[in-house]
Amino acid sequence: MPAARAEKKRIVAFTPCPNPDGLSAGGQGRRRYSGRVEAGSPSDGPFDRALRRQRRARAAASGGAADYLLRHMEEELVERLDLVTRPFSDALVLGPDAGLADRLAARGLQVTTSMADEDRLPFSAPRFDLIVSAGSLDTVNDLPGALIQIRRALRPDGLFLAAFVGAGSLKRLRRAMRAAEEAEARPPAPRIHPQIDVRAAGDLLTRAGFALPVADGANLNVRFSSFARAVADLRAMGGTNLLAARDRRPFGRAGLAAAIADFEEAGGTVETFEIVHLLGWAPGPDQPRPAARGSGSVSLAETLRRDG
């Protein structure tokens, strides 16, 4: 497993916006929903849905060959959950799982796991008081719609926690891919999918109607011994190109040699994963709310004049 080191955290809190709506059983204490393969075009957004399911299944079948990134995100989610004092009883784990569902079940929660597309969830009514997701929201075709569905699946005052790879990740690999394209005189092609930054993620939480939304980011640096090792790990974790508009032509010898030379300069390289964390609550009657506009009893202008 590559050496990993976490560093540098940013936190952004967001004010809720009004009118947000304008926008299989798996053992004791467990329920499981699998992804549904539906008819229609797999490219109804930037990501290939069928390929995404395929890669998820392959990563799950690999037995954790390169799940260190997922385990790191899950560990962070559990640590954040430990800071919450209110009890939970019914949890939903969305997407890949490297042991998170078992850890929640060990705490006495009824746990449901779902590998369905997050923007096509099979839950129509509020039924969970905790929803967690690690490593999957960055490849959802309709992320604003997915967040709205997640919020609607939560009971009042239910908690949503998520972590995913965000903007600023895989800079060295992106540069190596461009070097390969230049070596073979190819035009730039989308090889690493668009990434979401902390502020945009927080804005999406607000638009989806979450109360008290918070987004923050932290860098995780991973040292790879070679370009081949980095690509192998990304494949094992299902993290390679899922874009519907991806270039399907493999690189030749010249392109591959250029990518390796660029990525492995100075012997091996450190690649950065920017992990974005989200937290939001389903609106509830007992949550703190900002005072109504005009309800203040003291004039700010008068106070400033008096103090001046």
BAFI-3210 file (N, C-alpha, C; in Angstrom, 3 decimals, decimal comma, padded with zeros to 6 digits):
// residues 308
n [1|2|3|4|5|6|7|8|9|10|11|12|13|14|15|16|17|18|19|20|21|22|23|24|25|26|27|28|29|30|31|32|33|34|35|36|37|38|39|40|41|42|43|44|45|46|47|48|49|50|51|52|53|54|55|56|57|58|59|60|61|62|63|64|65|66|67|68|69|70|71|72|73|74|75|76|77|78|79|80|81|82|83|84|85|86|87|88|89|90|91|92|93|94|95|96|97|98|99|100|101|102|103|104|105|106|107|108|109|110|111|112|113|114|115|116|117|118|119|120|121|122|123|124|125|126|127|128|129|130|131|132|133|134|135|136|137|138|139|140|141|142|143|144|145|146|147|148|149|150|151|152|153|154|155|156|157|158|159|160|161|162|163|164|165|166|167|168|169|170|171|172|173|174|175|176|177|178|179|180|181|182|183|184|185|186|187|188|189|190|191|192|193|194|195|196|197|198|199|200|201|202|203|204|205|206|207|208|209|210|211|212|213|214|215|216|217|218|219|220|221|222|223|224|225|226|227|228|229|230|231|232|233|234|235|236|237|238|239|240|241|242|243|244|245|246|247|248|249|250|251|252|253|254|255|256|257|258|259|260|261|262|263|264|265|266|267|268|269|270|271|272|273|274|275|276|277|278|279|280|281|282|283|284|285|286|287|288|289|290|291|292|293|294|295|296|297|298|299|300|301|302|303|304|305|306|307|308]
n.u [000,837|000,586|002,373|000,602|-000,456|-002,206|-003,177|-003,668|-006,551|-009,686|-012,542|-015,853|-018,778|-022,268|-025,104|-028,482|-030,767|-033,951|-036,984|-036,064|-037,008|-037,433|-035,571|-032,642|-031,962|-029,365|-028,339|-028,344|-029,802|-029,290|-029,938|-029,968|-029,562|-029,250|-027,629|-029,738|-030,087|-031,147|-033,224|-032,306|-030,237|-026,837|-025,423|-026,622|-025,660|-022,531|-021,163|-020,680|-023,123|-023,458|-020,803|-019,822|-021,190|-020,111|-017,364|-017,507|-018,457|-016,302|-014,279|-015,311|-015,155|-012,466|-011,448|-010,454|-008,025|-006,897|-008,032|-007,375|-007,834|-010,624|-011,013|-009,716|-011,415|-013,775|-012,982|-012,625|-015,283|-016,494|-015,165|-016,186|-018,861|-018,742|-018,548|-021,067|-023,762|-026,386|-028,578|-028,751|-030,746|-031,545|-029,711|-028,384|-026,117|-024,487|-023,235|-019,802|-018,319|-016,138|-016,242|-017,681|-020,488|-020,640|-019,401|-021,219|-023,441|-022,459|-022,725|-025,297|-027,144|-029,766|-028,927|-028,913|-027,698|-026,834|-026,251|-027,330|-027,684|-026,921|-028,485|-030,817|-032,304|-033,914|-035,768|-038,538|-039,735|-039,237|-037,112|-034,776|-032,488|-029,881|-027,583|-024,872|-022,038|-019,266|-016,705|-018,106|-019,836|-018,637|-018,845|-021,434|-024,116|-026,226|-025,736|-026,861|-029,585|-029,291|-028,511|-030,813|-032,602|-031,390|-031,680|-034,471|-034,884|-034,212|-035,314|-036,950|-034,526|-032,525|-029,215|-026,724|-023,736|-020,797|-018,038|-015,668|-013,531|-012,144|-011,794|-008,552|-007,243|-005,019|-003,073|-000,504|-000,891|-002,703|-001,063|000,819|-000,758|-001,309|001,256|001,615|-000,296|000,760|003,140|002,197|000,986|-001,711|-004,903|-005,966|-007,841|-010,691|-009,619|-009,423|-012,011|-014,304|-013,937|-015,148|-015,099|-014,596|-016,223|-018,178|-019,361|-020,480|-022,335|-024,076|-025,140|-026,625|-028,487|-029,880|-031,441|-030,543|-030,176|-028,057|-025,583|-022,281|-019,117|-015,912|-012,386|-009,528|-006,124|-004,805|-001,843|-000,261|002,302|003,572|005,329|005,735|004,535|003,000|002,161|000,474|-001,578|-002,508|-003,527|-005,587|-007,256|-007,942|-009,438|-011,597|-011,345|-010,719|-011,149|-014,459|-015,954|-018,463|-017,716|-015,130|-011,825|-011,340|-009,156|-006,157|-002,931|000,084|003,469|005,130|003,550|003,024|005,627|006,270|004,390|005,200|007,814|007,266|005,682|007,306|009,527|012,483|012,394|009,874|006,802|004,804|001,417|-001,534|-004,589|-007,466|-009,685|-013,046|-015,379|-018,717|-021,434|-024,706|-028,009|-031,302|-034,042|-035,518|-037,917|-036,754|-034,339|-031,781|-032,600|-032,158|-032,957|-036,041|-036,201|-036,015|-036,823|-035,277|-034,524|-032,846|-031,346|-028,918|-027,682|-028,128|-026,663|-024,048|-023,730|-023,823|-021,618|-019,645]
n.v [-001,187|002,251|004,944|007,210|010,490|012,837|016,269|019,816|021,528|022,955|024,846|025,604|027,275|027,405|029,454|028,515|028,459|029,921|028,145|025,483|023,432|024,451|024,332|-005,679|-007,798|-008,129|-009,718|-009,962|-007,135|-005,656|-004,251|-004,451|-002,746|-003,080|-001,648|-000,502|-001,542|000,320|000,799|002,789|005,630|005,375|007,654|010,008|012,159|013,563|011,213|007,715|005,578|002,751|001,837|002,885|001,348|-001,122|-000,765|-000,207|-002,671|-004,307|-003,208|-003,807|-006,558|-006,983|-007,431|-005,444|-004,552|-002,066|-000,196|001,870|004,627|004,829|003,679|005,571|007,812|006,796|006,433|009,075|009,955|008,437|009,487|012,085|011,560|010,637|012,979|013,925|014,236|013,315|010,436|007,764|005,619|004,370|003,803|004,686|003,551|004,764|003,756|002,632|000,419|-000,092|-001,427|000,305|000,036|-002,231|-001,249|000,671|-000,947|-002,413|-000,615|-000,776|000,184|-000,011|-000,933|000,002|-000,737|000,658|000,364|001,653|004,147|007,353|009,522|008,330|007,141|004,470|005,275|006,837|008,172|009,834|007,945|007,383|008,272|008,820|009,236|008,177|008,608|007,581|008,318|008,427|010,480|012,247|011,307|011,392|011,770|013,665|015,583|017,751|016,903|014,412|015,106|016,403|014,239|012,656|014,311|014,285|011,656|011,565|011,644|014,300|016,405|014,593|013,346|013,969|012,763|012,971|012,090|012,704|012,572|015,590|018,815|019,706|017,358|014,685|016,029|015,536|013,236|014,186|016,000|014,220|012,762|014,725|015,123|012,688|012,913|015,060|013,884|012,141|013,788|014,390|015,980|017,721|015,714|014,713|013,149|012,908|013,246|016,082|018,027|018,727|021,615|022,796|025,040|025,041|022,573|023,028|025,015|023,483|021,791|023,682|024,566|022,193|022,130|021,499|021,927|023,956|023,589|022,362|022,427|021,063|020,720|018,563|017,775|014,711|013,148|010,854|008,568|007,151|004,450|004,249|005,112|003,049|001,777|003,707|003,859|001,224|001,106|003,016|001,760|-000,539|000,547|001,470|003,973|005,069|006,594|007,576|009,037|009,732|010,853|010,042|009,461|006,624|005,430|003,671|004,707|004,744|003,432|005,699|007,665|006,425|006,193|008,898|009,690|008,149|009,122|011,785|011,509|010,089|011,601|012,413|010,073|008,176|009,542|011,965|012,025|014,003|013,855|015,623|015,681|016,152|017,018|016,714|017,940|017,949|018,748|017,383|019,555|020,415|020,822|021,669|022,850|025,433|028,677|031,495|034,818|036,446|038,740|042,156|041,856|042,720|044,574|046,666|049,406|049,249|051,381|053,466|052,550|052,588|055,320|056,232|054,968|056,134]
n.w [000,000|-000,837|000,758|002,796|003,635|005,480|005,311|005,860|006,175|005,264|006,136|005,367|006,046|005,306|004,631|004,891|002,100|001,130|000,158|-000,907|-002,527|-004,976|-006,756|-000,460|001,108|003,629|005,790|009,439|010,859|008,586|005,374|001,836|-001,227|-004,663|-007,570|-010,187|-013,488|-015,998|-018,894|-021,729|-022,665|-021,693|-021,374|-020,222|-019,002|-017,835|-017,105|-017,757|-017,038|-017,041|-017,228|-014,869|-012,933|-013,556|-012,961|-010,233|-009,309|-009,981|-008,378|-005,858|-005,945|-005,834|-003,371|-001,683|-002,734|-003,316|-001,500|000,181|-000,004|000,131|002,677|004,239|003,887|004,997|007,654|008,443|008,261|010,299|012,518|012,492|012,895|015,511|016,901|017,098|019,254|019,381|019,248|016,784|014,704|012,272|009,478|006,275|003,933|001,233|-001,921|-002,486|-000,030|002,565|004,949|006,498|006,831|008,478|010,776|011,610|012,070|014,200|016,196|016,884|015,054|012,605|009,455|006,082|002,877|-000,279|-003,695|-005,772|-008,384|-007,232|-007,956|-008,591|-006,522|-004,719|-002,783|-001,595|000,484|003,675|005,658|007,001|009,633|009,418|006,845|004,955|002,816|000,980|-001,240|-003,747|-004,714|-006,450|-009,014|-009,984|-012,200|-011,958|-009,618|-008,017|-008,049|-006,833|-004,213|-003,333|-003,365|-001,390|000,854|001,046|001,714|004,318|007,692|009,562|011,025|010,515|009,741|007,269|005,970|004,028|001,869|-000,676|-003,607|-004,578|-006,305|-007,489|-007,225|-008,256|-009,843|-010,888|-012,420|-014,305|-015,655|-016,704|-018,504|-020,366|-021,377|-022,680|-024,697|-026,176|-027,063|-028,961|-030,711|-030,277|-029,801|-026,790|-024,536|-022,563|-019,785|-017,065|-014,845|-014,470|-011,483|-008,167|-006,166|-002,749|-002,081|-004,121|-003,580|-001,052|-001,728|-003,273|-001,312|000,126|-001,812|-002,102|000,114|002,681|006,185|008,259|006,751|006,082|004,539|003,963|003,219|002,797|002,181|000,979|000,719|-001,355|-001,893|-004,760|-006,253|-008,934|-012,258|-013,326|-010,970|-009,848|-011,784|-011,693|-009,075|-009,212|-011,060|-009,596|-007,542|-008,901|-010,026|-012,521|-015,812|-016,283|-017,985|-020,384|-022,764|-023,146|-024,513|-026,269|-027,398|-026,957|-025,683|-027,630|-027,807|-027,708|-026,449|-023,969|-022,947|-022,668|-020,726|-018,522|-018,119|-017,422|-015,122|-013,361|-012,765|-011,015|-009,595|-008,686|-007,283|-005,546|-005,279|-005,082|-003,358|-003,024|-000,530|-000,172|002,274|003,373|005,327|006,481|007,650|007,684|007,558|010,687|013,388|015,787|015,310|015,347|014,101|011,897|013,006|012,128|009,398|010,198|012,798|014,869|017,873|018,336|016,797|014,330|013,003|014,812|017,000|015,941|015,515|018,150|019,281|017,817]
ca.u [000,000|001,401|002,358|-000,373|-000,357|-003,251|-002,760|-004,323|-008,010|-010,434|-013,935|-016,732|-020,168|-023,169|-026,415|-029,539|-031,550|-035,374|-037,612|-035,082|-037,594|-037,432|-034,474|-032,332|-031,585|-027,954|-027,916|-029,020|-029,634|-028,791|-030,700|-029,083|-030,169|-028,235|-027,890|-030,670|-029,700|-032,365|-033,133|-032,038|-028,856|-025,981|-024,724|-027,577|-024,899|-021,108|-020,597|-021,269|-023,721|-023,182|-019,393|-019,674|-021,622|-019,119|-016,125|-017,824|-018,527|-014,942|-013,551|-015,827|-014,703|-011,000|-011,066|-009,735|-006,648|-006,413|-009,137|-006,855|-008,463|-011,970|-010,929|-009,369|-012,618|-014,714|-012,470|-012,942|-016,723|-016,783|-014,682|-017,132|-020,086|-018,491|-018,699|-022,496|-024,236|-027,721|-028,564|-029,300|-031,272|-031,660|-028,680|-028,237|-024,763|-024,572|-022,039|-018,784|-018,260|-014,944|-016,416|-018,448|-021,793|-020,442|-019,083|-022,465|-024,277|-021,900|-023,189|-026,705|-028,006|-030,294|-028,161|-029,265|-026,676|-027,384|-025,347|-028,092|-027,201|-027,357|-029,530|-031,986|-032,453|-035,192|-036,422|-039,398|-040,245|-038,233|-037,058|-033,482|-032,031|-028,461|-027,156|-023,439|-021,533|-017,820|-016,036|-018,941|-020,632|-017,925|-019,118|-022,880|-024,529|-027,045|-025,420|-027,898|-030,755|-028,958|-028,537|-032,221|-033,176|-030,831|-032,342|-035,859|-034,896|-033,925|-036,351|-036,608|-033,351|-031,588|-027,872|-026,055|-022,284|-020,231|-016,662|-015,338|-012,341|-012,568|-010,941|-007,152|-006,690|-004,338|-002,440|000,626|-001,412|-003,276|000,055|001,422|-001,649|-001,104|002,553|001,392|-001,015|001,696|004,102|001,546|000,330|-003,163|-005,506|-006,358|-009,091|-011,056|-009,107|-009,747|-013,321|-014,424|-013,897|-015,952|-014,331|-015,289|-017,276|-019,276|-020,036|-021,311|-023,467|-025,020|-025,849|-027,592|-029,547|-030,665|-032,332|-030,017|-029,996|-026,733|-024,631|-020,853|-018,218|-014,499|-011,488|-008,200|-005,271|-004,184|-000,717|000,057|003,530|003,574|006,674|005,837|003,317|002,223|001,542|-000,628|-002,670|-003,045|-004,342|-006,812|-008,117|-008,433|-010,441|-012,661|-011,167|-010,269|-012,030|-015,850|-016,661|-019,094|-016,994|-013,708|-011,099|-011,183|-007,948|-005,015|-001,697|001,136|004,715|005,657|002,728|003,237|006,968|006,215|003,641|006,048|008,917|006,740|005,154|008,322|010,731|013,135|012,188|008,605|006,160|003,725|000,187|-002,426|-006,040|-008,178|-010,903|-014,100|-016,323|-019,992|-022,311|-025,942|-029,127|-032,648|-034,684|-036,335|-038,553|-035,980|-033,028|-031,662|-032,942|-031,863|-034,112|-036,750|-035,736|-036,781|-037,291|-034,346|-035,047|-031,829|-030,943|-027,473|-027,240|-028,100|-025,542|-022,813|-023,622|-023,547|-020,232|-018,709]
ca.v [000,000|003,453|005,756|008,281|011,482|013,850|017,580|021,031|021,441|024,202|024,676|026,656|027,082|028,030|029,828|027,876|029,332|029,608|027,402|024,583|022,531|025,057|023,775|-007,045|-008,099|-008,492|-010,242|-009,405|-005,693|-005,073|-004,360|-004,078|-002,437|-003,064|-000,706|-000,988|-001,247|000,743|001,028|004,173|005,978|005,431|008,931|011,081|013,151|013,442|009,907|006,510|004,880|001,316|001,643|003,188|000,155|-002,168|-000,483|-000,388|-004,111|-004,840|-002,772|-004,566|-007,940|-007,060|-007,783|-004,355|-004,489|-000,682|000,562|002,744|005,932|004,664|003,465|006,859|008,641|006,226|006,716|010,477|010,058|007,891|010,457|013,197|011,052|010,538|014,307|014,224|013,649|012,739|009,023|007,388|004,252|003,812|004,407|004,294|003,702|004,877|003,535|001,668|000,205|-000,838|-001,776|001,329|-000,497|-003,120|-000,436|001,287|-002,022|-002,791|000,378|-001,018|000,803|-000,774|-000,382|-000,338|-000,347|000,837|000,625|002,322|005,478|008,271|010,406|007,492|006,347|003,762|005,650|007,973|008,823|009,898|006,702|007,237|009,432|008,997|008,782|008,407|008,247|007,771|008,005|008,195|011,608|012,996|010,740|011,315|012,600|014,776|015,721|018,516|016,053|013,362|015,686|016,630|012,930|012,252|015,101|013,831|010,324|011,739|012,134|015,619|016,456|013,530|013,818|013,480|012,906|012,441|012,422|012,287|013,204|016,862|019,615|019,785|016,002|014,022|017,011|014,934|012,334|015,018|016,525|013,100|012,443|015,753|014,838|011,571|013,440|015,860|012,980|011,491|014,857|014,308|017,131|017,409|014,968|014,558|011,875|012,946|013,883|017,372|017,840|019,692|022,204|022,879|026,059|024,575|021,488|023,631|025,667|022,439|021,393|024,717|024,506|020,975|022,326|021,037|022,918|024,019|022,863|022,651|021,713|021,330|019,911|018,260|017,061|013,429|012,909|009,435|008,359|005,986|004,089|004,324|005,435|001,811|001,532|004,651|003,451|-000,035|001,400|003,692|000,736|-001,428|001,248|001,946|005,408|005,519|007,489|007,148|010,010|009,204|011,407|009,714|008,965|005,186|004,933|003,545|005,352|003,896|003,408|007,053|008,328|005,785|006,569|010,298|009,751|007,578|010,053|012,965|011,148|009,501|012,420|012,397|008,782|008,094|010,840|012,123|012,511|014,603|013,708|016,598|015,048|017,098|016,471|017,420|017,661|018,718|018,193|017,584|020,554|019,899|021,914|022,098|023,360|026,897|029,398|032,928|035,650|036,993|040,065|043,247|041,535|043,242|045,644|047,701|049,931|049,209|052,739|054,257|052,063|053,073|056,760|056,424|054,542|057,040]
ca.w [000,000|-000,861|001,971|002,684|004,698|005,376|005,778|005,417|006,179|005,139|006,495|004,883|006,482|004,354|005,138|004,117|001,240|001,214|-000,934|-001,517|-003,497|-006,294|-007,563|-000,656|002,491|003,720|007,083|010,592|010,997|007,341|004,133|000,738|-002,522|-005,712|-008,646|-011,199|-014,865|-016,651|-020,335|-022,089|-022,949|-020,510|-021,369|-019,976|-018,252|-018,162|-016,774|-018,332|-015,894|-017,094|-016,907|-013,441|-012,192|-013,846|-012,223|-008,817|-009,026|-010,062|-007,191|-004,718|-006,067|-005,739|-002,007|-001,014|-003,233|-003,241|-000,916|001,229|-000,118|000,655|004,117|004,843|003,915|005,962|008,991|008,710|008,489|011,626|013,499|012,525|013,513|016,946|017,502|017,193|020,511|019,297|018,834|015,474|014,715|010,924|008,643|004,873|003,398|-000,216|-002,707|-002,045|001,414|002,989|006,345|007,191|007,224|009,626|011,948|012,071|012,618|015,502|017,171|017,146|014,053|011,478|008,340|004,709|001,916|-001,620|-004,809|-006,833|-008,734|-006,178|-008,474|-008,868|-005,305|-004,624|-001,536|-001,920|001,691|004,753|006,427|007,682|010,397|009,100|005,516|004,774|001,491|000,844|-002,494|-004,930|-005,192|-007,485|-010,335|-010,156|-013,329|-011,480|-008,192|-007,304|-007,862|-005,861|-002,875|-002,983|-003,027|-000,099|001,895|001,173|002,335|005,740|008,590|010,115|011,894|010,170|009,399|006,060|005,957|002,785|001,519|-002,036|-004,178|-005,143|-007,184|-007,087|-007,105|-009,373|-010,724|-011,596|-013,438|-015,371|-016,449|-017,439|-019,629|-021,395|-022,001|-023,598|-025,870|-026,973|-027,698|-030,106|-031,472|-030,110|-029,122|-025,412|-024,395|-021,143|-019,254|-015,646|-014,877|-013,759|-010,032|-007,418|-005,078|-001,469|-002,094|-004,969|-002,872|-000,024|-002,397|-003,670|-000,098|000,441|-002,818|-001,902|001,243|003,960|007,233|008,893|005,904|006,219|003,622|004,211|002,403|003,339|001,241|001,323|-000,178|-001,514|-002,663|-005,634|-006,698|-010,389|-013,005|-013,422|-009,669|-009,684|-012,668|-011,176|-007,895|-009,646|-011,654|-008,545|-006,743|-009,780|-010,144|-013,840|-016,564|-016,453|-018,810|-021,588|-023,913|-023,011|-025,677|-026,056|-028,063|-026,041|-026,107|-028,161|-027,034|-027,513|-025,440|-022,682|-022,469|-022,240|-019,470|-017,466|-017,855|-016,747|-013,808|-012,491|-012,655|-009,694|-008,958|-007,965|-007,149|-004,580|-005,886|-004,095|-003,423|-002,207|-000,038|000,210|003,247|003,473|006,456|006,441|008,403|007,176|008,427|011,791|014,151|016,959|014,920|015,432|012,882|011,975|013,345|010,971|008,985|010,789|014,148|015,861|018,736|018,443|015,496|014,108|012,669|016,047|017,797|015,351|015,784|019,569|019,548|017,132]
c.u [000,879|001,324|001,416|-000,226|-001,403|-002,734|-003,750|-005,834|-008,615|-011,881|-014,726|-018,135|-021,076|-024,511|-027,492|-030,295|-033,031|-035,832|-036,668|-035,691|-037,739|-036,294|-034,838|-031,701|-030,137|-027,521|-028,606|-028,715|-029,184|-029,796|-029,815|-029,893|-029,050|-028,606|-028,803|-030,167|-030,970|-032,137|-032,876|-030,560|-028,033|-025,293|-025,714|-026,956|-023,435|-020,537|-021,403|-021,807|-023,353|-021,729|-019,134|-020,091|-020,612|-017,877|-016,348|-017,822|-017,134|-014,127|-014,005|-015,322|-013,197|-010,522|-010,247|-008,302|-006,067|-007,503|-008,682|-007,508|-009,877|-011,949|-010,574|-010,610|-013,621|-014,276|-012,784|-014,429|-017,099|-016,328|-015,641|-018,448|-019,932|-018,645|-020,157|-023,066|-025,601|-027,645|-029,155|-029,758|-031,288|-030,700|-028,723|-026,807|-024,859|-023,227|-021,069|-018,701|-017,044|-015,025|-017,260|-019,788|-021,672|-020,154|-020,331|-023,385|-023,783|-022,291|-024,683|-027,652|-028,550|-029,697|-028,683|-028,132|-027,290|-026,271|-026,094|-027,448|-027,776|-028,410|-030,766|-032,240|-033,836|-035,942|-037,229|-039,880|-039,155|-038,245|-035,762|-033,205|-030,534|-028,192|-025,689|-023,014|-020,051|-017,383|-016,904|-019,623|-019,935|-018,177|-020,619|-023,292|-025,313|-026,828|-026,429|-029,153|-030,508|-029,032|-029,965|-032,880|-032,668|-031,514|-033,781|-035,960|-034,608|-035,175|-035,969|-035,484|-032,421|-030,286|-027,357|-024,569|-021,735|-018,782|-016,400|-014,100|-012,760|-011,517|-009,535|-006,485|-005,995|-003,711|-001,304|000,149|-002,019|-002,162|000,703|000,564|-001,495|000,232|002,420|000,678|-000,080|002,692|003,512|000,729|-001,195|-003,683|-005,861|-007,722|-009,417|-010,642|-009,295|-011,012|-013,337|-014,554|-014,573|-015,110|-015,221|-016,454|-018,456|-020,058|-020,954|-022,522|-024,520|-025,807|-026,949|-028,771|-030,446|-031,557|-031,834|-029,894|-028,583|-025,661|-023,188|-020,088|-016,782|-013,649|-010,150|-007,409|-004,799|-003,095|-000,350|001,298|003,422|004,997|006,848|004,496|002,414|001,506|000,335|-001,826|-003,320|-003,935|-005,649|-007,783|-008,741|-009,505|-011,589|-012,559|-010,656|-011,419|-013,421|-016,631|-017,246|-018,342|-015,506|-013,119|-010,792|-009,930|-006,807|-003,801|-000,734|002,386|005,222|004,880|002,953|004,593|006,983|005,493|004,492|007,164|008,440|006,334|006,256|009,590|011,204|012,812|010,932|007,980|005,112|002,519|-000,744|-003,876|-006,641|-009,509|-011,879|-015,071|-017,571|-020,732|-023,539|-027,043|-030,423|-033,341|-035,589|-036,853|-037,706|-034,608|-032,966|-031,938|-032,527|-033,124|-034,738|-036,249|-036,640|-037,239|-036,376|-034,942|-034,076|-031,412|-029,425|-026,946|-027,137|-026,938|-024,214|-022,624|-023,250|-022,097|-019,234|-018,597]
c.v [001,247|004,196|006,925|009,214|012,556|015,172|018,638|020,895|022,831|023,912|025,867|026,339|027,894|028,320|029,181|028,896|028,974|028,804|026,430|023,686|023,173|024,498|022,357|-007,483|-008,560|-008,976|-009,521|-007,920|-005,003|-005,262|-003,862|-003,834|-002,392|-002,024|-001,311|-000,591|-000,939|000,951|002,501|004,406|005,999|006,781|010,082|012,174|012,938|012,045|008,766|005,651|003,394|001,029|001,911|001,987|-000,973|-001,983|-000,618|-001,867|-004,732|-004,451|-003,560|-006,000|-008,095|-007,408|-006,712|-004,212|-003,082|000,202|001,539|004,121|005,884|004,486|004,755|007,747|008,118|006,504|008,157|010,650|009,550|008,869|011,635|012,778|010,975|011,882|014,701|013,505|012,981|011,290|008,833|005,942|003,592|004,525|003,847|004,577|003,663|004,571|002,534|001,599|-000,653|-001,172|-000,792|000,791|-001,404|-002,326|000,233|000,237|-002,449|-001,813|000,242|-000,386|-000,237|-000,160|-000,917|000,113|-000,284|001,118|001,222|003,659|006,485|009,267|009,628|006,562|005,695|004,060|006,916|008,733|008,879|008,622|006,498|008,469|009,666|008,440|009,155|007,925|008,544|007,394|007,830|009,436|012,420|012,460|010,511|012,252|013,824|014,932|016,606|017,689|014,963|013,902|015,971|015,309|012,432|013,003|014,635|012,444|010,384|012,164|013,545|015,512|015,261|014,103|013,158|013,793|012,299|012,870|011,925|013,040|014,456|017,551|019,744|018,431|015,574|015,003|016,399|013,997|013,108|015,552|015,424|012,711|013,466|015,541|013,693|012,035|014,234|014,973|012,304|012,470|014,731|015,594|016,752|016,724|014,835|013,190|011,775|013,780|015,218|017,134|019,009|020,276|022,392|023,859|025,616|023,469|022,033|024,341|024,652|021,926|022,393|024,674|023,293|021,056|021,800|022,206|022,821|023,312|023,315|021,811|022,047|020,380|019,699|017,478|015,733|013,173|011,434|009,299|007,054|005,719|004,258|004,738|004,207|001,505|002,441|004,236|002,170|000,208|002,071|002,696|-000,143|-000,770|001,793|003,423|005,893|006,190|006,888|008,080|009,365|009,668|011,087|009,245|007,487|004,609|004,822|004,303|004,303|003,988|004,805|007,782|007,747|006,168|008,008|010,444|009,243|008,554|011,269|012,641|010,727|010,329|012,460|011,134|008,708|009,471|010,803|012,721|012,999|014,279|014,755|015,979|016,121|016,386|017,348|016,994|018,542|017,987|018,381|018,576|019,907|021,039|022,453|022,662|024,874|027,538|030,864|033,713|036,218|038,397|041,139|042,996|042,084|044,412|046,804|048,120|049,904|050,609|053,597|053,841|052,579|054,547|057,007|056,079|055,465|058,348]
c.w [000,000|000,462|001,786|003,868|004,466|005,919|005,308|005,293|006,054|005,491|005,993|005,370|005,572|005,002|004,289|003,275|001,369|000,017|-001,623|-002,576|-004,861|-007,122|-008,220|000,639|002,583|005,076|008,216|010,726|009,740|006,216|003,008|-000,534|-003,549|-006,758|-009,689|-012,576|-015,634|-018,136|-020,592|-022,291|-021,675|-020,370|-021,232|-019,116|-018,577|-017,970|-017,398|-017,182|-015,875|-016,716|-015,422|-012,589|-012,337|-012,988|-010,721|-008,446|-009,043|-008,837|-005,959|-004,733|-005,883|-004,335|-001,305|-001,464|-003,152|-002,651|000,162|001,192|000,463|002,168|004,850|004,946|004,938|007,396|009,389|009,005|009,878|012,712|013,618|013,167|015,027|017,656|017,680|018,406|020,390|018,823|017,445|015,540|013,342|009,988|007,228|004,450|001,880|-000,859|-002,111|-000,523|001,740|004,475|007,129|007,681|008,448|010,900|012,504|012,695|014,000|016,597|017,461|016,159|013,088|010,211|007,014|003,809|000,524|-002,609|-005,998|-007,167|-007,747|-006,657|-008,926|-007,682|-005,229|-003,324|-001,781|-000,701|002,749|005,587|007,188|008,535|010,230|007,708|005,356|003,382|001,432|-000,571|-003,714|-005,493|-006,276|-008,881|-010,543|-011,290|-012,890|-009,985|-007,454|-007,048|-006,841|-004,437|-002,415|-002,600|-001,680|001,029|002,120|001,810|003,831|006,496|009,062|011,140|011,685|009,641|008,124|006,165|004,679|002,641|000,108|-002,514|-004,933|-005,993|-006,607|-006,955|-008,395|-010,368|-011,526|-012,699|-014,598|-016,279|-017,274|-018,646|-020,749|-022,102|-023,009|-024,860|-026,772|-027,703|-028,926|-030,936|-031,431|-029,479|-027,689|-025,371|-022,909|-020,617|-017,743|-015,506|-014,134|-012,258|-009,319|-006,297|-003,846|-001,526|-002,949|-004,279|-001,789|-000,602|-002,802|-002,465|000,233|-000,521|-002,623|-000,668|002,562|004,935|007,798|008,062|006,120|005,199|003,992|003,371|003,076|002,300|001,815|000,286|-000,174|-002,387|-003,454|-006,118|-008,193|-010,985|-013,076|-012,113|-009,449|-010,530|-012,160|-009,967|-008,287|-010,289|-010,578|-007,702|-007,595|-010,066|-011,481|-014,583|-016,791|-017,369|-020,058|-022,835|-023,872|-024,345|-025,432|-026,705|-027,046|-026,575|-026,667|-027,298|-026,725|-026,416|-024,058|-022,100|-021,968|-020,904|-018,307|-017,099|-017,080|-015,306|-012,836|-012,370|-011,202|-008,908|-008,119|-007,821|-006,058|-005,311|-004,782|-004,399|-002,491|-001,802|000,428|001,141|003,300|004,736|006,322|007,182|007,621|008,101|009,471|012,637|015,291|016,615|015,074|014,082|013,024|012,314|012,080|010,684|009,601|012,204|015,241|016,645|018,881|017,046|015,376|013,813|013,922|016,928|017,279|015,597|017,231|019,893|018,903|017,856]
res [m|p|a|a|r|a|e|k|k|r|i|v|a|f|t|p|c|p|n|p|d|g|l|s|a|g|g|q|g|r|r|r|y|s|g|r|v|e|a|g|s|p|s|d|g|p|f|d|r|a|l|r|r|q|r|r|a|r|a|a|a|s|g|g|a|a|d|y|l|l|r|h|m|e|e|e|l|v|e|r|l|d|l|v|t|r|p|f|s|d|a|l|v|l|g|p|d|a|g|l|a|d|r|l|a|a|r|g|l|q|v|t|t|s|m|a|d|e|d|r|l|p|f|s|a|p|r|f|d|l|i|v|s|a|g|s|l|d|t|v|n|d|l|p|g|a|l|i|q|i|r|r|a|l|r|p|d|g|l|f|l|a|a|f|v|g|a|g|s|l|k|r|l|r|r|a|m|r|a|a|e|e|a|e|a|r|p|p|a|p|r|i|h|p|q|i|d|v|r|a|a|g|d|l|l|t|r|a|g|f|a|l|p|v|a|d|g|a|n|l|n|v|r|f|s|s|f|a|r|a|v|a|d|l|r|a|m|g|g|t|n|l|l|a|a|r|d|r|r|p|f|g|r|a|g|l|a|a|a|i|a|d|f|e|e|a|g|g|t|v|e|t|f|e|i|v|h|l|l|g|w|a|p|g|p|d|q|p|r|p|a|a|r|g|s|g|s|v|s|l|a|e|t|l|r|r|d|g]
***
